[in-house]
Amino acid sequence: MSRPGFVLEVDERTPALLMHEGEGFRLEKLPLGSRVIYPPESLPGLRDVDGEIRRALDNPLGREPLRELLYAGMKLTIVFDDLSIPLPPMRTPDIRQRVIEHVLEMAAAKGVDDVELIAGNALHRRMTPAELKRTVGERVYRSFFPRHLRNHDAEDRANLTEIGQTKHGEVVEINRRAAESDLIVYVNVSLTAMSGGPKSVSVGLASYRSLKHHHNVHTLRHSRSFNDPANSAMHHSYDRMAGLLGDSLNIFQIETTVNNDTFPDYVSFLNKREWEWTLKDQAAYLAFKRANDLAPPKRRRQIWHKTASPYGITSVTAGDPIQVHEVTMRNVLRQQLTEVDGPADIGIWGLPYICPYNVNSIMNPILVMSLGLGYFFNLYRNQPIVRPGGVAIYYHPVRNEFHPVHHPSYIDFFEEVLAETTDPVAIETKFEEQFATDPWYTHLYRNSYAYHGVHPLYMWYWGAHAMEHLGDVIFVGGDRKTTARMGFRSASTLDDALEMARERVGGSPTINYLHAPPLTMADVR
């Protein structure tokens, strides 16, 4: 039985605590009385994953067994989450590979020969052939790529179809192949409570015409917690769209959850609570930190990007999307939820490396900002760990560094848009259509490995509620000019950041430190 999450109050005996800062980490002493929010320890992984997959497919919730839905002559489309989930990537074989192989074996036994596999990447960058191969496995890749294994293209007008509009006027437009299939099998990995369920098909296979209805400033500002669907205007929109899709399409959902085994054995101390480090853990910390700090930036990035998490699979559930997701949510919360007694004046977060999802791009400021303020919402129910008007302190060496080919919309957003304004509403009003429809951005999204042109704006919107809620945002180690361009402040040390924060919240502030990763979801009471 794993230990639950808990909140530690820092006293004289508390050791220095681990803080992630991009492609590195450090130990810091927090002021006495600070509260440290720890995740539950990892739940045990399933002993027989393949057996659980078979059980789920044969005993689905609210649906007939999958084999009974398959028949010769049908059109079957298998959709799977792209590489943005989980972060960091899991060790191979990926759970998506294992599920897909079982589905394909059942389909072959029933004589189904019209099968397509699609990565549900929405407006994310396309997965490379190597990434597709790593996700679905050698056997599936060799059998289906490139003609029948591909990325969704949200700008391919000839292969999109409008299903209809919700009562709120939201256009529901998705991949044509999926819409015309006799059965869609969606294979999901739910790393957080905001993934899966109604989001899967309605977002993963959507076009910009659909996505703009929930990826906008108004909706995100009215989503008090992205991880609590009942309090998320974004999820309300997903639900309405999914309801329309459910009336028109035959969807069989397969969702999986993982435990908190985030880091491999050679850095296993990163998974542990600091006062439980053995002498071996302490030596491993010192050795790895020294090697990491001395490595050239390119080499350090290569090492971190090759990190694969030894996640254990904690559940496999299949069937009706709504019923399946209820079970998935319970499993995610069971692994990540920690109760916290009230918000604080100051919140502290360490921000880890972004991982290979941000292919060939150094830690650029827009994604760092999105990740940082996204962590602000790594909470459940309706209350952040920082009170209104409080201060968020993030650890990350934010720099103005971009890959010059794959992400031109990010460069232009930072250099041109943020030079004019950081206000999300003003950005949405003046610049969104331009970035969403720019022919060059669209060309790179469709033919290279660039994010959709509107992607940097959407990343900025993710922080809209946090920026409205907080009184100040400070990056420890951030480049001064870069953070100022984003409307934030930088500090050289934690002590400097706390002193800056006291200017706003007073001389004796309360402090919450969300100790993650491994992932923690704060349930603030």
KELO-294562 format. One line per 10 residues: number of its first residue (from 1); their letters; for each residue x, y negated, z of C-alpha. Coordinates in Angstrom, 1 decimal, padded with zeros to 4 digits, always signed. Each point is the difference from the previous one (the first is absolute). Layout:
BEGIN
NUM) A) X:Y:Z | ...
***
This chain:
BEGIN
1) MSRPGFVLEV) +000.0:+000.0:+000.0 | +001.6:-003.3:-001.1 | +000.1:-002.9:+002.4 | -002.4:-002.9:-000.7 | +001.0:-003.5:-000.8 | +000.6:-002.4:+002.9 | +001.0:-003.5:+000.9 | +003.2:-000.6:+001.9 | +000.5:-003.1:+002.1 | +003.7:-001.1:-000.2
11) DERTPALLMH) +001.8:-000.1:+003.4 | +003.6:+000.0:+001.1 | +000.4:+003.7:-000.8 | -001.2:-000.2:-003.6 | +002.8:+000.6:-002.5 | +000.5:-002.1:-003.1 | -002.7:+000.8:-002.5 | +000.4:+000.9:-003.7 | -001.0:-002.6:-002.6 | -000.1:+000.8:-003.7
21) EGEGFRLEKL) +001.2:-002.8:-002.3 | -000.3:+001.0:-003.6 | +002.8:+002.4:-001.0 | +001.4:+000.0:+003.6 | -000.9:-000.1:+003.6 | +001.2:-001.3:+003.4 | -000.6:+000.3:+003.7 | -001.5:-003.0:+001.8 | -000.8:-000.8:+003.7 | -003.5:-001.4:+000.4
31) PLGSRVIYPP) -001.0:-002.4:+002.7 | -001.3:+001.5:+003.3 | -003.7:+000.6:-000.2 | -000.1:+000.5:-003.8 | -002.3:+002.8:-001.0 | +001.3:+002.6:-002.5 | -002.7:+001.9:-001.9 | +001.1:+003.5:-000.9 | -001.7:+002.5:-002.4 | -001.1:+003.4:+001.1
41) ESLPGLRDVD) +002.6:+002.7:-000.5 | -000.4:+002.1:-003.2 | -002.8:+002.4:-000.1 | +001.1:+003.6:-001.0 | -000.1:+000.6:-003.7 | -002.2:+002.7:-001.5 | +001.8:+003.4:+000.0 | -001.5:+001.3:-003.2 | -000.6:-003.0:-002.3 | -000.9:+002.0:-003.0
51) GEIRRALDNP) -002.5:+002.0:+002.0 | -001.6:-003.2:+001.2 | -000.2:-001.3:-003.5 | -001.8:+003.2:-001.1 | -002.3:-000.2:+003.0 | -000.9:-003.6:-000.8 | -000.7:+000.7:-003.7 | -002.1:+003.0:+000.9 | -001.9:-001.6:+002.9 | -000.5:-003.6:-001.0
61) LGREPLRELL) -002.1:-002.5:+001.9 | -003.3:-000.8:-001.7 | +000.9:+001.7:-003.3 | +000.2:+003.4:-001.6 | +003.4:+001.7:+000.1 | +002.2:-001.5:-002.7 | +000.2:+003.3:-002.0 | -003.8:-000.2:-000.4 | +000.2:-003.5:-001.5 | +002.5:+001.2:-002.7
71) YAGMKLTIVF) -001.1:+001.6:-003.3 | +001.4:+000.6:-003.5 | -000.5:-002.9:-002.4 | -000.2:-002.7:+002.7 | +002.1:-003.1:+000.1 | +002.0:-000.2:+003.2 | +002.1:-003.0:+001.2 | +002.3:+000.3:+003.0 | +000.9:-003.4:+001.5 | +002.7:-000.4:+002.6
81) DDLSIPLPPM) +001.3:-002.9:+002.2 | +003.0:-001.7:-001.5 | +003.4:-000.3:+001.8 | -001.0:-003.0:+002.1 | -001.2:+002.7:+002.5 | +001.5:+001.2:+002.2 | +002.8:-002.3:+001.0 | +002.8:+001.2:+000.3 | -000.6:+002.8:-002.6 | -000.5:+003.5:+001.3
91) RTPDIRQRVI) +002.4:+002.9:-000.6 | -000.8:+002.2:-002.9 | -002.1:+001.9:-000.6 | -002.4:-002.9:+000.2 | -003.4:+000.8:+001.4 | -001.6:-001.3:-003.2 | +002.0:+002.6:-001.9 | -001.2:+002.8:+002.2 | -003.6:-001.0:-000.2 | +000.1:-000.6:-003.8
101) EHVLEMAAAK) +001.6:+003.4:-000.6 | -002.9:+001.7:+001.9 | -002.6:-002.0:-002.0 | +001.7:+000.9:-003.3 | +000.1:+003.6:+000.9 | -003.7:+000.0:+000.7 | -000.7:-001.9:-003.2 | +002.1:+002.5:-002.1 | -001.8:+002.9:+001.6 | -003.4:-001.5:-001.1
111) GVDDVELIAG) +001.2:-000.6:-003.6 | +000.3:-003.8:+000.3 | +002.4:-001.3:-002.6 | -000.9:-003.7:-000.4 | +001.9:-001.4:+003.0 | +001.6:-003.4:+000.5 | +002.1:-001.2:+002.9 | +000.1:-003.7:+000.8 | +001.9:-002.0:+002.6 | -002.4:-002.4:+001.6
121) NALHRRMTPA) +002.4:-003.0:+000.0 | -002.6:-002.8:-000.6 | +002.1:-003.2:-000.4 | +003.1:+001.5:+001.5 | +003.0:+000.7:-002.2 | +000.0:+003.2:-002.1 | +001.7:+003.0:+001.5 | +003.1:+001.0:-001.9 | +000.2:+003.5:-001.6 | +002.4:+001.0:+002.8
131) ELKRTVGERV) -002.5:-001.2:+002.6 | -002.9:+001.8:-001.6 | +002.1:+003.2:-000.1 | +001.0:-000.4:+003.7 | -003.7:-000.5:+001.0 | -001.7:+002.8:-002.0 | +002.9:+002.4:-000.1 | +002.1:+001.5:-002.8 | -002.6:+002.6:-001.2 | -002.9:-002.4:-000.3
141) YRSFFPRHLR) +002.2:-002.7:-001.5 | +001.4:+002.3:-002.7 | -003.5:+001.3:-000.9 | -001.8:-003.4:-000.2 | +002.4:-002.9:-000.6 | -000.2:-002.2:-002.0 | -003.3:+000.6:-001.9 | -002.1:+001.2:+003.0 | +001.9:-001.5:+003.0 | +000.1:-003.8:+000.0
151) NHDAEDRANL) -000.5:-003.2:+002.0 | -003.3:-001.8:+000.0 | +000.2:-003.2:-002.1 | -002.2:-002.8:+001.4 | +000.5:-002.1:-003.2 | -000.8:+002.7:-002.6 | -003.3:-001.4:-001.1 | -000.7:+002.9:-002.4 | +000.3:+002.5:+002.9 | -002.1:-001.9:+002.6
161) TEIGQTKHGE) -003.7:+000.2:+000.5 | -002.4:-002.0:+002.1 | -002.2:+002.1:+002.2 | -002.2:-002.9:+001.1 | -000.2:-002.7:+002.6 | -000.8:+000.1:+003.7 | -002.8:-002.0:+001.6 | +002.6:-002.6:+000.8 | +001.0:-000.4:-003.6 | +003.2:+001.9:+000.3
171) VVEINRRAAE) +001.1:+001.6:-003.3 | +000.9:+003.6:+000.3 | +002.3:+000.9:-002.9 | +002.3:+003.0:+000.0 | +002.1:+002.4:-002.1 | -002.1:+001.2:-002.9 | +001.4:+003.6:+000.0 | -001.0:+000.4:+003.7 | -003.4:-001.6:-000.6 | -000.8:+002.4:-002.8
181) SDLIVYVNVS) +001.2:+003.1:+001.9 | -002.3:+002.7:+001.3 | +002.0:+000.0:+003.2 | +002.5:-002.3:+001.6 | +002.2:+001.6:+002.7 | +001.8:-002.7:+002.0 | +003.1:+001.0:+002.0 | +000.8:-002.4:+002.8 | +002.6:-000.5:+002.7 | -001.3:-002.2:+002.8
191) LTAMSGGPKS) +002.9:-001.6:+001.8 | -002.2:-002.7:+001.5 | -003.6:-000.5:+000.7 | -000.4:-002.4:-002.8 | +000.8:+002.6:-002.6 | -002.3:+002.7:-001.6 | -003.7:+000.3:+000.0 | -001.9:-002.6:-002.0 | +003.3:-001.6:-001.0 | +001.3:+002.9:-002.0
201) VSVGLASYRS) -001.8:+000.0:-003.3 | -001.4:-003.6:+000.2 | +003.4:-001.5:+000.5 | +002.5:+002.6:-001.4 | -001.6:+000.2:-003.4 | -001.4:-003.6:-000.2 | +000.7:-002.9:-002.3 | +000.8:-003.6:+001.0 | -003.7:-000.8:-000.7 | -000.9:+002.3:+002.9
211) LKHHHNVHTL) +002.9:-000.6:+002.4 | -000.5:-003.8:+000.1 | -003.3:+000.5:+001.9 | +001.8:+001.2:+003.1 | +003.6:-001.1:-000.4 | -000.8:-003.7:+000.5 | +000.6:-002.5:+002.7 | -003.6:-000.2:+001.3 | -000.3:+003.8:+000.3 | +003.4:+000.4:+001.7
221) RHSRSFNDPA) -000.6:-002.8:+002.4 | -003.3:+001.7:+001.0 | +001.8:+003.4:+000.5 | +001.0:-000.3:+003.7 | +001.6:+003.4:-000.2 | +000.9:+001.9:-003.1 | +000.2:+003.1:+002.0 | -003.5:-000.3:+001.5 | -002.5:+000.3:-003.0 | -002.9:-001.2:+002.1
231) NSAMHHSYDR) +001.7:-003.3:+000.5 | +001.5:-000.3:-003.5 | -001.8:-001.9:-002.7 | +002.5:+001.6:-002.4 | -001.3:+003.5:+001.0 | -003.6:-001.2:-000.3 | +000.7:-000.8:-003.6 | +001.7:+003.4:-000.5 | -003.1:+001.7:+001.5 | -002.4:-001.8:-002.4
241) MAGLLGDSLN) +002.2:+000.9:-003.0 | +000.4:+003.6:+001.2 | -003.8:+000.3:+000.4 | -000.5:-001.0:-003.6 | +002.7:+002.4:-001.1 | -001.5:+002.8:+002.1 | -003.3:-000.5:-001.8 | +001.6:+000.4:-003.4 | +003.0:+002.3:+000.4 | +000.8:+003.4:+001.4
251) IFQIETTVNN) +002.8:-000.5:+002.5 | +001.7:+002.7:+002.1 | +002.3:-001.7:+002.6 | +003.0:+001.8:+001.5 | +001.6:-002.0:+002.8 | +003.1:+000.8:+002.1 | +001.6:-001.6:+003.0 | +003.5:+000.0:+001.4 | +001.6:-000.2:+003.4 | +002.6:-002.6:+001.3
261) DTFPDYVSFL) +003.1:+001.9:-001.0 | +001.3:-003.0:-001.9 | +003.8:+000.4:+000.0 | +002.2:+003.0:-000.9 | +002.2:+001.8:+002.5 | +003.2:-002.0:-000.6 | -001.9:-003.1:+001.3 | -002.4:+001.8:+002.3 | +000.7:-002.5:+002.8 | -002.2:-002.4:-002.0
271) NKREWEWTLK) -003.0:+002.2:+000.8 | +000.7:+000.0:+003.8 | -000.7:-002.3:+002.9 | +003.2:-001.7:+000.9 | +000.3:+001.0:+003.7 | -000.3:+003.7:-001.2 | +003.1:-000.3:-002.2 | +002.5:+002.7:+000.8 | +003.8:-000.7:-000.2 | -000.2:+001.6:-003.5
281) DQAAYLAFKR) -002.7:-002.4:-001.0 | +002.0:-003.0:+001.3 | +003.1:+001.1:-001.9 | -002.1:+000.6:-003.2 | -001.4:-003.6:+000.4 | +003.4:-001.5:+000.4 | +001.6:+002.0:-002.9 | -002.9:-000.6:-002.5 | -000.4:-003.7:+000.8 | +003.8:-000.6:-000.4
291) ANDLAPPKRR) +000.0:+001.9:-003.4 | -003.2:-001.7:-001.1 | +001.3:-003.5:+000.9 | +003.3:+000.5:-001.7 | -001.5:+001.4:-003.2 | -000.3:-002.3:-003.0 | -003.6:-001.1:-000.6 | -000.4:+002.2:-003.1 | +001.2:+003.1:+001.8 | -002.0:-000.7:+003.1
301) RQIWHKTASP) -003.1:-000.4:-002.2 | +000.7:+003.3:-001.7 | +000.3:+001.8:+003.3 | -003.3:-001.3:+001.3 | -001.9:+000.5:-003.2 | +001.1:+003.7:+000.0 | -001.5:+000.5:+003.4 | -002.9:+002.5:+000.0 | -002.2:+000.5:+003.0 | -000.6:+003.5:+001.4
311) YGITSVTAGD) -003.7:-000.7:+000.6 | -002.1:+002.8:+001.3 | -003.4:+000.4:-001.6 | -002.6:-000.3:+002.7 | -003.2:+000.5:-002.0 | -001.4:+000.9:-003.4 | -003.7:-000.8:-000.6 | -002.0:+000.3:-003.2 | -003.5:-000.6:-001.4 | -002.3:-003.0:+000.1
321) PIQVHEVTMR) +002.1:-003.2:+000.2 | -002.0:-001.6:+002.8 | +000.0:+003.1:+002.2 | +003.6:+000.8:-000.7 | +001.2:-003.5:+000.9 | -001.7:+000.1:+003.4 | +002.1:+003.0:+000.9 | +003.1:-001.6:-001.5 | -000.5:-003.2:+002.1 | -000.3:+002.0:+003.2
331) NVLRQQLTEV) +003.3:+001.7:-000.8 | +001.8:-003.2:-000.8 | -001.2:-001.7:+003.1 | +000.9:+003.0:+002.1 | +003.6:-000.3:-001.2 | +000.5:-003.8:+000.1 | -002.4:-001.7:+002.4 | +001.3:-001.6:+003.2 | -002.3:-002.1:+002.3 | +001.3:-003.4:+001.0
341) DGPADIGIWG) -001.4:-002.1:+002.7 | -000.5:-003.4:-001.7 | +002.0:-002.2:-002.4 | +003.1:-001.9:+000.8 | +001.4:-003.5:-000.8 | +002.8:+001.5:-002.1 | +000.1:+003.1:-002.2 | +003.3:+001.6:-001.1 | +000.4:+002.4:-002.9 | +003.0:+001.7:-001.5
351) LPYICPYNVN) -000.4:+000.4:-003.8 | +001.6:+003.1:-001.5 | +001.4:+000.5:-003.5 | -002.7:-000.1:-002.7 | +001.1:+003.2:-001.7 | +000.3:+001.1:-003.7 | -003.6:-001.2:-000.7 | +001.5:-003.4:-000.7 | +002.2:+001.5:-002.7 | +003.3:-001.7:-000.7
361) SIMNPILVMS) -001.1:-003.1:+001.9 | +001.9:-001.2:+003.0 | -001.9:-001.0:+003.1 | -001.8:-002.9:-001.6 | -001.9:-002.5:+002.0 | -003.5:+000.5:-001.3 | -000.2:+003.7:+000.8 | +001.7:-000.6:+003.4 | -002.6:-002.6:+000.8 | -002.8:+002.4:-001.0
371) LGLGYFFNLY) +001.5:+002.8:+002.0 | +000.6:-002.3:+003.0 | -003.5:-001.4:+000.2 | -001.4:+003.4:-000.9 | +001.6:+001.3:+003.2 | -001.9:-002.8:+001.8 | -003.1:+001.9:-001.1 | +001.3:+003.4:+001.1 | -002.8:+000.1:+002.5 | -003.3:+001.5:+000.6
381) RNQPIVRPGG) -003.4:-001.7:+000.7 | -000.1:-003.7:-000.1 | +002.8:-001.6:+002.0 | +003.7:-000.6:-000.9 | +002.7:+000.5:+002.6 | +000.7:-003.8:-000.3 | -002.6:-002.5:+001.3 | -001.3:-002.8:-002.4 | +002.6:-002.6:-000.4 | +002.8:+002.3:+001.2
391) VAIYYHPVRN) +003.3:+000.7:-001.6 | +001.2:+003.0:-002.0 | +003.7:+000.8:+000.0 | +001.3:+002.4:-002.7 | +003.4:+001.5:-000.4 | +001.2:+000.0:-003.6 | +002.8:-001.7:-002.0 | -002.4:-001.6:-002.5 | +001.9:-001.0:-003.1 | -000.9:-001.5:-003.3
401) EFHPVHHPSY) +001.1:+003.0:-002.0 | -001.9:+001.6:-002.9 | +000.6:+002.5:-002.8 | +000.1:-002.2:-003.1 | -001.8:+002.4:-002.4 | -002.7:+002.0:+001.8 | -001.7:-002.6:+002.1 | -000.1:-003.4:-001.9 | -003.4:-000.9:+001.5 | +001.6:+000.2:+003.5
411) IDFFEEVLAE) +002.8:-002.3:-001.0 | -002.3:-002.5:-001.6 | -002.4:+000.1:+003.0 | +002.8:-000.7:+002.4 | +001.8:-002.6:-002.1 | -003.0:-001.8:-001.4 | -003.1:+000.6:+002.0 | +001.3:+000.0:+003.5 | +002.0:-003.1:-000.9 | -003.3:-001.8:-000.4
421) TTDPVAIETK) -002.2:+001.6:+002.7 | -000.2:+002.9:+002.4 | -003.7:-000.3:+000.6 | -001.7:+003.2:-001.1 | -003.2:-001.7:-001.1 | +001.9:-002.6:-002.1 | +002.1:+002.8:-001.6 | -003.0:+002.1:-000.8 | -001.9:-002.9:-001.5 | +002.8:-001.4:-002.1
431) FEEQFATDPW) +002.2:+002.9:-000.9 | -001.7:+003.4:+000.1 | -001.5:+000.0:-003.4 | +003.3:-001.1:-001.6 | +001.9:+002.8:+001.7 | -002.7:+002.6:-000.6 | -000.2:-000.6:-003.7 | +003.5:-001.0:-001.0 | +000.9:+002.1:-003.1 | +003.7:+000.5:+001.0
441) YTHLYRNSYA) -000.9:+001.2:+003.6 | -002.6:+002.3:-001.5 | +002.4:+001.4:-002.5 | +002.6:+000.8:+002.7 | -002.7:+001.6:+002.2 | -001.2:+002.2:-002.8 | +003.4:+000.9:-001.6 | +002.7:-000.5:+002.6 | -000.1:+000.6:+003.8 | -001.2:-003.4:+001.1
451) YHGVHPLYMW) -002.9:-000.8:+002.4 | -003.0:-001.5:-001.6 | +000.3:-003.8:-000.5 | -002.5:-000.7:+002.8 | +001.7:+002.3:+002.5 | +002.2:-002.6:+001.8 | -003.1:-002.2:+000.5 | -001.9:+003.0:+001.5 | +003.0:+000.7:+002.3 | -000.3:-003.7:+001.2
461) YWGAHAMEHL) -003.7:+000.4:+000.6 | +000.6:+003.0:+002.2 | +001.4:-002.4:+002.6 | -002.8:-002.6:-000.4 | -001.8:+000.9:+003.3 | +003.3:+000.3:+001.9 | +001.2:-003.4:-001.2 | -003.4:-001.5:+001.0 | +000.1:+001.7:+003.4 | +003.6:-000.7:+001.0
471) GDVIFVGGDR) +001.6:-003.2:+001.2 | +003.5:+000.8:-001.3 | +001.9:+002.8:-001.8 | +003.8:+000.4:+000.7 | +002.4:+002.3:-001.7 | +003.0:+001.0:+002.0 | +002.9:+000.2:-002.5 | -001.9:-001.6:-002.8 | +001.6:-002.3:-002.5 | -001.0:-003.5:+001.0
481) KTTARMGFRS) -000.9:-001.3:-003.5 | -001.8:+003.2:-000.9 | -002.2:+000.1:+003.0 | -000.7:-003.7:-000.2 | -001.2:+000.4:-003.6 | -002.6:+002.5:+001.3 | -001.1:-002.4:+002.7 | +001.7:+001.9:+002.9 | +003.0:-000.6:+002.2 | +003.2:+001.9:+000.6
491) ASTLDDALEM) +002.2:+000.6:+003.1 | +003.4:+001.5:+000.4 | -000.7:+002.0:+003.1 | -003.0:+001.3:+002.0 | +000.8:-002.5:+002.8 | -000.1:-002.9:-002.5 | -003.3:+001.3:-001.4 | -001.6:+000.3:+003.5 | +001.2:-003.5:+000.7 | -001.6:-001.3:-003.2
501) ARERVGGSPT) -003.2:+001.9:+000.9 | -000.2:-001.5:+003.4 | -000.3:-003.5:-001.6 | -003.5:+001.2:-001.1 | -001.2:+002.4:+002.7 | +001.6:-001.3:+003.1 | +003.0:+000.8:+002.2 | -001.3:+003.4:+001.5 | -001.5:+001.8:-002.9 | -001.3:+003.6:+000.0
511) INYLHAPPLT) +001.6:+002.2:-002.6 | -001.1:+003.2:-001.9 | +002.5:+002.0:-002.0 | -001.5:+002.5:-002.4 | +002.6:+002.7:-000.1 | -000.3:+001.4:-003.5 | +000.9:+002.0:-002.0 | -001.2:+002.7:+000.7 | -003.3:-001.6:-000.6 | -002.0:-001.3:+002.9
521) MADVR) -003.6:-001.3:-000.3 | -000.8:-002.4:+002.9 | -003.5:+000.2:+001.4 | -000.1:-003.3:+001.8 | -002.7:-000.1:+002.7
***
